[in-house]
Amino acid sequence: MATLFNWGVKESHRGTPVVVKMENPNWSMVELEGPSEEDFLITDSPSSVVSGRDKVKGKGRGKNAKQLTWVLLLKAHRAAGCLTSIAPALLTLVSAVKRRVASGRTDADADADGGREKENPTVKSRFYSFIKVFLFMSVVLLCFEVAAYFKGWHFGAPNLQLDYLYWAPAFGVKDFFDWVYAWWVLIRVEYFAPPLQFLANACIVLFIIQSVDRLVLCLGCFWIRFKKIKPVPKEGALDLESGEKKGFFPMVLVQIPMCNEKEVYQQSIAAVCNLDWPKSKFLIQVLDDSDDPITQSLIKEEVQKWQQEGANILYRHRVIRDGYKAGNLKSAMNCSYVKDYEFVAIFDADFQPTPDFLKKTVPHFKDNEELGLVQARWSFVNKDENLLTRLQNINLSFHFEVEQQVNSVFINFFGFNGTAGVWRIKALEEAGGWLERTTVEDMDIAVRAHLHGWKFIFLNDVECQCELPESYEAYRKQQHRWHSGPMQLFRLCLPAIIKAKISIWKKFNMIFLFFLLRKLILPFYSFTLFCIILPMTMFVPEAELPAWVVCYIPATMSFLNILPAPKAFPFIVPYLLFENTMSVTKFNAMISGLFQLGSAYEWVVTKKSGRSSEGDLVSLVEKPKHQRGSSEPDLEEMKEEIQRQQAEKASKKKKRKHNRIYMKELALAFLLLTASARSLLSAQGIHFYFLLFQGISFLLVGLDLIGEQVD
């Protein structure tokens, strides 16, 4: 038996192991029957000794034939299960589409909620009409190409006989079609192809420049990791065990701006009140801009509750609510007691700093008089909630770990993220304070402070939890504001940047890299190249886009973007498609901001779900802090209050959820799908697959089948 099982041979066998379980350990080996000759396939090698009549020779490794059969049957069973599940999955998808279409409202409908973006109807209709014209042309041209395909014509102009152009068309329908199609080929060769190819080449150049910029940023991030470069405070700036007298504890003002955010106000106030900082050295301002009386009373009661517990916290509500968040912060900084404070920390309503946040950020200011801002990284409590939040996490992880960190280390400048940061109040004052001229007041103050010589530091290892938008409607509004605001700011700041007394390199970085390349060129070429030019080249094949532009470079850039979030690697293809899908919103916002059109100056508060409220308070209950009266019974009471409110909501009649039908995305979906059909006729493999999946991506987004539905 030992010879049969090759006991003395070096263990090089990689087949399926067989475990023999003996009921009676006293049995001898002779009593066990060996496998029959039909049970094993043994390779013919000098070290193998085979007993029996037949010896089966194989090129591969020896395997148990019966086990191999069972494995194949199991795989076949699983494959059959997958095939049988396709039909129910398709039916489920179709029913979801029908349900959402039936209950959905288009983005052109009036919104009774009053909180949606208000675009200029003229500008909006022109942009939508522009896309519809391309769609109509593509459908007509597809009909021509299908007819030409069945006639056996090739689609390239050199292969087509253009003699029809010089003949008078006959009266037959067939000859008339030939003549019209020949004229169309000549027109597209002479008039359409050259400008389309020129525009395509220009977009390719912009695409390459932006890709090189992204590659340089990634190399800078790799260098930071390789050299382990990390901003550290001055030596002796803070001794965590020294206490208040010996440590560095300057006066810090903490601000929480909010507006109608009753889902998250409790968690943010609780987190800030539990900051580990001497009570006499910091003050909390809750800056409530809510116009809902119920929300106002709830926030005010919450503040009073923490005041009774000993927290140094104030409630402020403006009577005249002008300027959105910038006006709110500006009003708070005008208080007389602000002059007693040296630094100000800002947290939006859904942000929950850890208790040691100030101890990790404020010490960087000591003995560094040129430092104006310390920015912490965002982390997300709901990044795995749905596909939309996963894709957002990929984008923002790259933004923080690569863009913000590299710019901080090498040029000491980046755009302030509006929250989870600590400012030197002197830097804010020298920069001119908060201004209400744009919807990106955070970027505005950062640019002006940098022009006055202040430096910034980004701390990649200091995280502050927050929440991502879970519905596409909320995410779309957020992205519209984030991409229209920088263009407003660029128009306003360009003269100041040119006149500023800073180096030429800093001016080049701010004008070309910070504004033009990353804020204007990126959405421009993404939309123009992949949503307009690419489908048009299917109908004007004389203008070509190389395969490396359509496939290889986008795939490489997506791979680089996903490196800071390696767990999201399975979503690399949806990420690439979704980023191109969002280009229509970003392009529209960029144009609106650049030319002051539509909703460029409209501020829409991003809707939060408050999913993390209860979990964060429970964690505080489990790990109570012995500062500022944050005792365990009080946090337990807060937890019970949240549970009571959730029970009341569940007992009430639920609002019917709905989704929007986004007409621009749907029009582009049909344009891309039409172009993919044209590409299929000409057997362009990569172009066909890209257009097909990109069209499906636009279709899913246009029907709002990504993310959560909204109330």
C-alpha positions in Angstrom: 0.0 0.0 0.0 2.8 2.4 0.7 4.1 1.8 -2.8 0.7 2.4 -4.3 0.3 5.8 -2.5 3.9 6.9 -3.1 4.7 7.4 0.5 8.4 7.7 -0.2 8.1 10.2 -3.0 8.8 13.9 -2.5 5.5 15.7 -2.0 5.0 17.3 -5.4 1.5 16.1 -5.8 -1.0 19.0 -6.0 -4.2 17.0 -6.6 -7.3 16.8 -4.4 -6.4 15.4 -1.0 -8.3 12.3 0.3 -9.0 12.0 4.0 -9.7 8.5 5.3 -11.5 8.4 8.7 -11.1 5.1 10.5 -13.8 4.2 13.0 -11.6 1.7 14.8 -8.0 2.9 15.3 -6.9 -0.7 16.1 -7.5 -1.9 12.5 -4.5 -2.8 10.6 -3.6 -1.3 7.3 -4.1 -4.6 5.6 -7.7 -4.6 6.4 -8.3 -1.4 4.4 -9.2 -1.9 0.8 -7.1 0.2 -1.6 -8.7 2.2 -4.4 -9.5 0.4 -7.5 -7.7 0.9 -10.7 -10.5 3.0 -12.1 -10.4 5.5 -9.2 -7.0 7.1 -10.0 -5.3 8.6 -12.9 -1.6 8.3 -12.2 1.1 10.0 -14.3 3.8 7.9 -15.9 6.9 8.9 -14.0 10.0 6.9 -12.8 9.1 7.5 -9.2 5.6 6.1 -9.5 5.0 2.4 -9.0 1.6 1.2 -10.2 0.1 -2.1 -9.2 -2.6 -3.5 -11.5 -3.2 -4.4 -15.1 -3.6 -1.0 -16.7 -1.5 2.1 -16.4 -3.2 5.3 -17.6 -0.8 7.9 -18.9 -1.7 11.6 -18.6 0.1 14.9 -19.4 -1.1 16.6 -16.2 -1.0 15.8 -12.6 -2.6 12.6 -11.3 -6.2 13.1 -10.1 -8.9 11.1 -8.6 -11.3 10.5 -11.6 -14.4 10.2 -9.4 -13.6 13.4 -7.4 -12.8 15.2 -10.6 -16.2 14.2 -12.0 -18.0 15.4 -8.9 -16.1 18.7 -9.0 -17.1 19.2 -12.7 -20.7 18.2 -11.8 -20.7 20.7 -9.0 -19.4 23.5 -11.2 -22.0 22.6 -13.8 -24.7 22.7 -11.2 -23.5 26.2 -10.1 -23.4 27.4 -13.6 -26.9 26.1 -14.2 -28.0 27.9 -11.1 -26.5 31.1 -12.3 -28.2 30.7 -15.7 -31.6 30.0 -14.1 -31.1 33.1 -11.9 -30.6 35.4 -14.9 -34.2 35.3 -15.9 -35.6 36.2 -12.4 -32.9 38.9 -12.1 -33.9 40.5 -15.4 -37.6 40.3 -14.4 -36.7 42.0 -11.1 -34.8 44.7 -12.9 -37.6 45.3 -15.4 -40.2 45.5 -12.6 -38.0 47.9 -10.7 -37.7 50.1 -13.8 -41.4 50.0 -14.4 -42.1 50.8 -10.8 -39.7 53.7 -10.7 -40.8 55.1 -14.1 -44.4 54.9 -12.8 -43.6 56.7 -9.6 -40.8 58.9 -10.8 -40.9 62.6 -11.7 -38.7 64.2 -14.3 -36.1 66.7 -13.3 -38.1 69.3 -15.2 -41.1 68.9 -12.9 -41.8 71.4 -10.2 -40.6 70.3 -6.8 -43.0 70.7 -4.0 -40.2 70.4 -1.5 -38.6 73.7 -2.5 -35.1 72.5 -1.9 -34.0 71.5 -5.3 -31.7 73.4 -7.6 -33.4 76.1 -9.7 -31.7 76.3 -13.0 -32.4 78.9 -15.6 -35.1 77.3 -17.8 -33.6 78.8 -20.9 -30.1 77.6 -20.3 -31.4 74.2 -19.1 -33.6 73.7 -22.2 -30.8 74.7 -24.6 -28.4 72.2 -23.1 -31.1 69.5 -23.2 -32.0 70.5 -26.8 -28.4 70.3 -27.8 -28.2 66.6 -26.6 -31.6 65.8 -28.3 -30.3 67.2 -31.6 -27.4 64.8 -31.5 -29.7 61.9 -30.6 -32.1 62.7 -33.4 -29.2 62.9 -35.9 -27.7 59.7 -34.6 -31.0 57.8 -35.1 -31.3 59.1 -38.6 -27.8 58.2 -39.5 -28.1 54.8 -37.9 -31.0 54.1 -40.3 -28.8 55.1 -43.2 -26.0 52.9 -42.0 -28.2 49.9 -41.5 -29.6 50.2 -45.0 -26.0 50.5 -46.4 -25.0 47.5 -44.3 -27.6 45.3 -46.0 -26.5 46.6 -49.4 -23.0 45.3 -48.6 -21.2 48.6 -48.6 -18.2 49.2 -46.5 -18.3 52.2 -44.2 -15.1 53.8 -45.1 -15.2 56.5 -47.8 -12.3 55.0 -49.9 -14.2 51.7 -50.3 -17.4 53.4 -51.5 -18.0 54.2 -55.2 -18.8 57.9 -55.4 -19.7 57.9 -59.0 -23.3 58.5 -58.1 -22.3 62.1 -57.2 -21.8 62.9 -60.9 -24.8 61.1 -62.2 -28.2 62.4 -62.3 -30.3 60.3 -59.9 -32.7 57.9 -61.5 -36.4 57.8 -60.6 -36.1 54.6 -58.8 -36.1 54.6 -55.0 -33.1 52.3 -54.8 -31.0 54.6 -57.1 -32.2 57.7 -55.2 -31.0 56.2 -51.9 -27.7 55.4 -53.4 -27.2 58.9 -54.6 -28.3 60.4 -51.2 -26.0 58.2 -49.2 -23.1 58.9 -51.6 -23.6 62.6 -51.1 -23.7 62.1 -47.3 -20.3 60.3 -47.5 -18.8 63.2 -49.4 -20.2 65.8 -47.1 -18.9 64.0 -44.0 -15.5 63.5 -45.6 -15.1 67.1 -46.7 -17.0 69.1 -44.0 -17.8 67.0 -40.9 -14.7 64.9 -40.4 -12.0 67.7 -40.3 -13.5 69.8 -37.5 -14.6 66.7 -35.6 -11.1 65.3 -35.8 -9.6 68.6 -34.7 -11.9 68.8 -31.7 -11.1 65.1 -30.9 -7.3 65.8 -31.1 -7.7 68.9 -28.8 -9.6 66.8 -26.3 -7.0 64.0 -26.5 -4.2 66.5 -25.8 -6.2 67.8 -22.7 -6.8 64.2 -21.7 -3.1 63.4 -21.8 -2.1 66.5 -19.9 -4.7 65.7 -17.2 -3.6 62.1 -17.1 0.1 63.2 -16.7 -1.0 65.5 -13.8 -2.8 62.6 -12.1 0.2 60.3 -12.6 2.6 62.9 -11.1 0.3 63.2 -8.1 0.3 59.4 -7.6 4.1 59.3 -7.9 4.2 62.1 -5.3 2.0 60.0 -3.0 4.2 57.0 -3.5 7.3 59.1 -2.6 5.6 60.3 0.6 4.8 56.8 1.6 8.3 55.5 0.7 10.1 58.3 2.6 7.4 58.2 5.4 6.9 61.9 5.2 4.5 63.1 7.8 3.8 66.5 9.3 4.8 66.5 13.0 4.4 69.3 15.5 7.5 71.1 16.9 9.3 69.1 19.5 7.8 69.5 22.9 4.7 71.2 21.4 2.4 69.0 23.4 2.8 66.5 26.2 -0.3 64.5 26.3 0.4 63.5 29.9 1.6 66.9 31.2 -1.7 68.5 32.0 -3.1 71.9 31.3 -0.3 74.0 32.8 2.6 72.5 30.9 0.9 71.6 27.7 0.1 73.8 24.7 -3.6 74.7 25.2 -4.4 77.9 23.4 -7.9 79.4 23.2 -10.0 77.5 20.6 -13.4 78.4 19.2 -15.4 75.5 17.8 -18.2 76.3 15.3 -21.0 73.9 14.1 -22.9 75.5 11.2 -26.2 73.8 10.3 -29.4 74.4 8.5 -32.5 72.2 8.8 -30.4 69.1 9.7 -32.4 67.5 12.5 -31.2 64.0 11.5 -27.6 64.7 12.6 -27.5 67.6 15.0 -27.4 65.4 18.1 -24.4 63.4 17.1 -22.4 66.5 16.0 -23.1 68.4 19.2 -22.4 65.3 21.4 -19.1 64.7 19.6 -17.9 68.3 19.9 -18.9 68.5 23.6 -16.7 65.5 24.3 -13.6 67.0 22.8 -10.6 66.5 25.1 -9.6 70.1 25.8 -9.6 72.2 28.9 -13.1 73.6 29.5 -11.9 77.1 30.1 -9.9 77.1 26.8 -12.6 76.5 24.2 -16.1 77.6 23.4 -18.7 75.9 21.1 -20.9 77.9 18.8 -23.9 76.1 17.4 -24.8 78.3 14.3 -28.3 77.3 13.4 -29.7 78.7 10.2 -32.8 76.5 10.2 -36.0 78.0 8.9 -38.1 75.2 10.4 -39.4 76.2 13.9 -39.5 72.5 15.0 -35.9 72.0 14.1 -34.9 75.2 15.8 -36.5 74.2 19.0 -34.9 70.7 18.9 -31.4 72.1 18.4 -31.9 74.8 21.1 -33.1 72.2 23.6 -30.1 70.0 22.8 -27.8 73.0 23.4 -29.5 73.8 26.7 -29.2 70.2 27.8 -25.4 70.3 27.3 -25.2 73.6 29.0 -26.8 72.1 32.1 -24.2 69.4 32.0 -21.4 72.0 32.2 -20.4 72.3 28.5 -19.3 75.7 27.3 -21.7 75.9 24.4 -23.8 78.7 22.9 -26.8 78.7 20.5 -27.0 81.3 17.7 -29.8 81.8 15.2 -29.7 84.6 12.6 -32.8 86.7 12.0 -31.6 87.7 8.5 -30.3 84.5 6.8 -28.2 85.9 3.9 -25.1 84.4 2.4 -25.8 80.7 3.2 -22.9 79.1 5.2 -20.5 82.0 4.5 -22.9 84.5 5.9 -23.5 82.2 8.9 -19.8 81.9 9.7 -19.2 85.6 9.1 -22.0 86.6 11.5 -20.5 84.3 14.2 -17.0 85.7 13.8 -18.4 89.2 14.4 -19.2 88.4 18.0 -17.2 90.5 20.5 -15.8 87.6 22.4 -14.1 86.0 19.4 -11.1 88.4 19.9 -10.2 86.3 22.9 -9.6 83.2 20.8 -6.6 82.3 18.7 -7.9 79.4 16.6 -11.3 78.3 15.2 -12.3 74.7 14.4 -15.2 74.1 12.0 -17.4 71.0 11.8 -20.4 70.6 9.6 -23.6 69.1 11.1 -22.8 65.5 10.1 -19.2 65.5 11.3 -18.1 63.7 14.5 -14.6 64.5 15.6 -12.8 62.1 17.9 -12.1 63.4 21.5 -8.4 63.9 20.7 -9.0 65.9 17.5 -7.8 69.2 18.9 -4.8 67.5 20.5 -3.7 66.1 17.2 -4.3 69.3 15.1 -3.7 72.4 17.3 -0.1 71.6 18.3 1.1 72.0 14.7 0.5 75.8 15.1 3.1 76.2 17.9 6.2 77.9 16.8 5.0 78.0 13.2 3.7 81.5 12.7 3.3 81.0 8.9 0.8 78.2 9.4 -2.8 79.2 8.8 -4.8 76.0 8.4 -4.6 72.4 9.6 -7.0 70.1 7.6 -8.0 66.6 8.7 -9.1 63.8 6.5 -12.7 62.7 6.1 -13.8 59.1 6.8 -17.3 57.8 6.1 -19.6 55.9 8.3 -21.8 54.7 5.4 -19.3 54.1 2.7 -20.6 50.5 2.2 -24.2 51.4 2.3 -24.9 51.1 -1.5 -23.1 51.2 -4.8 -23.3 55.0 -4.9 -21.5 55.5 -1.6 -18.9 53.0 -2.5 -18.1 54.9 -5.7 -18.0 58.2 -3.8 -15.6 56.7 -1.3 -13.2 55.8 -4.2 -13.3 59.4 -5.5 -12.9 61.1 -2.1 -10.2 58.7 -0.9 -8.1 59.7 -3.9 -8.9 63.4 -3.3 -7.6 63.3 0.3 -4.8 60.8 0.3 -3.3 61.8 -3.1 -4.4 65.4 -4.1 -4.6 67.0 -0.6 -1.6 65.2 0.8 0.7 65.8 -2.1 -0.2 69.5 -2.4 0.3 69.9 1.3 3.7 68.3 1.4 5.2 69.9 -1.7 3.6 73.3 -2.0 1.8 73.9 1.3 -1.5 74.8 -0.4 -4.7 73.0 -1.1 -8.4 73.8 -1.1 -10.0 73.9 2.3 -12.7 71.3 2.6 -15.1 73.5 4.6 -15.1 71.3 7.7 -12.9 69.2 9.9 -10.2 71.9 9.9 -8.6 74.3 12.3 -7.9 77.9 11.2 -5.7 80.5 12.8 -8.1 83.4 13.2 -5.4 85.9 12.3 -5.1 84.2 8.9 -8.9 84.5 8.3 -8.8 88.2 9.2 -5.9 89.0 7.0 -7.5 87.2 4.1 -10.6 89.3 4.4 -12.8 87.0 6.4 -15.7 84.9 5.0 -17.2 86.3 1.8 -20.7 85.5 0.4 -19.7 85.9 -3.3 -19.6 82.2 -4.2 -21.1 78.9 -3.1 -17.6 77.6 -2.3 -16.7 79.9 0.6 -14.2 77.3 1.9 -12.1 77.4 -1.4 -12.5 81.1 -1.5 -11.0 81.7 1.9 -8.2 79.2 1.2 -7.2 80.9 -2.1 -7.1 84.4 -0.5 -5.2 83.2 2.5 -2.6 81.5 0.3 -2.2 84.8 -1.7 -1.3 86.5 1.6 1.5 84.0 2.3 -0.2 81.6 4.7 0.7 77.9 4.6 -1.5 74.8 5.0 -1.0 71.4 6.5 -3.0 68.2 5.7 -3.0 65.4 8.3 -3.8 62.1 6.5 -3.7 60.1 9.7 -6.3 62.3 11.6 -9.8 61.3 10.5 -13.1 62.9 11.2 -16.2 60.8 10.5 -19.0 62.1 8.3 -21.8 60.9 6.0 -22.0 60.4 2.3 -25.1 61.2 0.2 -27.0 58.0 -0.3 -29.4 59.1 -3.0 -28.4 60.2 -6.5 -30.5 63.3 -6.2 -28.6 64.5 -3.2 -25.3 63.6 -4.7 -26.1 65.4 -8.0 -27.0 68.6 -6.2 -23.8 68.4 -4.1 -21.7 67.9 -7.2 -23.4 70.7 -9.0 -22.4 73.1 -6.2 -18.9 71.7 -6.0 -18.2 72.3 -9.7 -20.1 75.5 -10.3 -18.5 77.3 -7.3 -14.9 77.0 -8.4 -15.7 78.6 -11.8 -17.4 81.5 -10.0 -14.3 81.9 -7.8 -11.9 81.6 -10.7 -13.5 84.6 -12.5 -13.4 86.6 -9.3 -9.9 85.7 -8.2 -8.0 85.7 -11.5 -7.0 89.4 -11.3 -5.9 89.1 -7.6 -3.8 86.0 -8.4 -2.0 87.8 -11.3 -1.3 90.9 -9.1 -0.4 88.9 -6.0 3.2 89.1 -4.7 3.9 85.4 -4.9 6.3 83.3 -7.0 5.6 82.6 -10.7 5.4 78.9 -9.8 2.7 79.4 -7.3 0.7 81.6 -9.7 1.1 78.9 -12.4 0.0 76.2 -9.9 -3.0 78.1 -8.8 -4.2 79.3 -12.3 -3.4 76.3 -14.5 -3.3 73.2 -12.2 -5.7 74.1 -9.4 -8.4 75.9 -11.4 -8.1 75.3 -15.1 -6.8 71.7 -15.3 -8.6 70.1 -12.3 -11.8 72.2 -12.2 -12.4 73.2 -15.8 -10.6 70.9 -18.2 -11.4 67.7 -16.5 -15.3 68.0 -16.7 -14.9 69.6 -20.2 -13.0 66.8 -21.9 -14.8 64.0 -20.0 -18.2 65.1 -21.3 -17.1 66.3 -24.8 -14.7 63.4 -25.6 -16.7 60.4 -24.2 -20.3 61.6 -24.5 -20.3 63.6 -27.7 -17.2 63.1 -29.9 -16.9 59.3 -29.4 -20.5 58.5 -30.5 -20.2 61.0 -33.4 -17.1 59.3 -34.7 -19.2 56.1 -35.1 -21.2 58.0 -37.7 -18.3 59.9 -39.1 -15.7 57.2 -39.3 -13.2 59.4 -41.0 -12.6 61.1 -37.6 -11.0 58.4 -35.4 -10.4 58.0 -31.7 -7.5 55.5 -31.0 -8.2 52.5 -28.8 -5.7 53.7 -26.2 -7.8 56.8 -25.7 -11.0 54.8 -25.3 -9.7 52.0 -23.2 -6.2 51.9 -22.0 -5.6 55.3 -20.6 -9.0 55.5 -18.8 -8.4 52.0 -17.4 -5.0 53.0 -16.2 -6.3 56.3 -14.6 -9.1 54.4 -12.9 -6.6 51.9 -11.5 -4.6 54.8 -10.1 -7.7 56.4 -8.6 -8.7 53.2 -6.8 -5.3 52.6 -5.2 -6.1 54.6 -2.0 -9.2 52.4 -1.5 -7.9 48.9 -2.5 -10.9 47.1 -1.0 -13.0 48.8 -3.7 -11.0 47.2 -6.5 -13.9 45.0 -7.7 -15.8 48.3 -8.5 -13.2 49.7 -10.9 -15.3 49.3 -14.0 -18.5 50.8 -12.4 -16.3 53.6 -11.1 -15.0 54.4 -14.6 -18.5 54.3 -16.1 -20.0 56.3 -13.3 -17.4 59.1 -13.5 -18.1 59.5 -17.2 -21.8 59.5 -16.4 -21.4 62.3 -13.8 -19.6 64.4 -16.4 -22.9 65.7 -17.8 -23.7 67.2 -14.4 -20.2 68.5 -13.8 -20.0 70.0 -17.3 -23.4 71.7 -16.9 -22.3 73.1 -13.5 -19.0 74.2 -14.8 -20.6 76.2 -17.6 -23.2 77.6 -15.3 -20.5 78.8 -12.8 -18.2 80.1 -15.5 -20.8 82.3 -17.2 -23.0 82.9 -14.2 -25.9 81.0 -15.6 -28.8 79.1 -14.0 -28.3 77.8 -10.5 -24.6 78.9 -10.1 -25.5 80.9 -7.0 -28.0 78.5 -5.5 -27.0 76.7 -2.3 -28.8 73.4 -1.7 -28.0 71.7 1.7 -27.0 68.0 1.1 -29.6 65.8 2.6 -28.4 63.4 5.4 -29.9 60.2 6.6 -28.5 60.3 10.1 -27.7 56.6 10.0 -24.8 57.0 12.3 -26.5 59.0 15.1 -27.5 56.1 17.3 -24.3 54.1 16.8 -22.1 57.0 17.7 -24.0 57.8 20.9 -23.9 54.1 21.8 -20.1 54.2 21.4 -19.9 57.2 23.7 -22.0 55.4 26.2 -19.7 52.4 26.1 -16.6 54.6 26.5 -17.7 57.6 28.6 -15.6 60.7 28.8 -15.1 62.4 32.1 -15.0 65.9 30.9 -17.6 68.7 30.6 -20.3 66.7 32.3 -20.6 64.1 29.6 -21.7 61.4 32.0 -22.9 58.0 31.1 -26.5 58.4 32.3 -26.9 61.5 30.1 -25.7 59.7 27.0 -28.0 56.8 27.8 -30.8 59.2 28.0 -29.9 60.5 24.6 -29.9 57.0 23.2 -33.4 56.4 24.6 -34.6 59.7 23.1 -33.4 58.7 19.7 -35.0 55.3 20.0 -38.2 56.9 21.0 -38.1 59.3 18.0 -37.4 56.4 15.7 -40.4 54.4 17.1 -42.7 57.4 16.6 -41.5 57.7 13.0 -42.2 54.0 12.4 -45.6 54.3 13.9 -46.6 57.1 11.6 -47.7 56.5 8.0 -44.6 56.4 5.9 -44.2 58.8 3.0 -44.2 57.3 -0.4 -40.7 57.3 -1.8 -40.0 58.4 -5.3 -37.3 58.9 -7.7 -36.5 61.4 -10.4 -36.1 60.6 -14.1 -33.2 62.6 -15.4 -33.9 63.6 -19.0 -30.3 64.6 -19.9 -28.9 61.3 -18.8 -31.6 59.4 -20.6 -31.0 61.3 -23.8 -27.3 60.6 -23.6 -28.0 56.9 -22.8 -30.0 56.5 -26.1 -27.3 58.5 -28.0 -24.6 56.2 -26.8 -26.6 53.0 -27.3 -27.4 54.1 -30.9 -23.7 54.7 -31.5 -22.9 51.3 -30.1 -25.3 49.7 -32.6 -23.5 51.6 -35.4 -20.2 50.5 -34.0 -21.4 46.9 -34.0 -22.1 47.2 -37.7 -18.5 48.2 -38.5 -17.1 45.6 -36.1 -15.2 48.0 -33.8 -14.8 45.9 -30.8 -13.4 48.2 -28.0 -15.6 51.1 -29.1 -18.7 48.9 -29.2 -18.2 47.6 -25.6 -17.3 51.0 -24.2 -20.4 52.6 -25.8 -22.7 49.8 -24.8 -21.7 49.7 -21.2 -21.5 53.5 -21.0 -24.9 53.8 -22.5 -26.3 51.3 -19.9 -24.6 53.3 -17.2 -26.4 56.5 -18.3 -29.6 54.6 -18.6 -29.4 53.3 -15.0 -28.5 56.8 -13.7 -31.2 58.4 -15.8 -33.8 56.1 -14.3 -32.4 56.8 -10.8 -31.6 53.1 -10.3 -28.4 53.9 -8.4 -28.5 54.8 -4.7 -31.4 55.1 -2.4 -34.8 56.6 -3.2 -35.7 59.8 -1.5 -38.7 60.9 0.5 
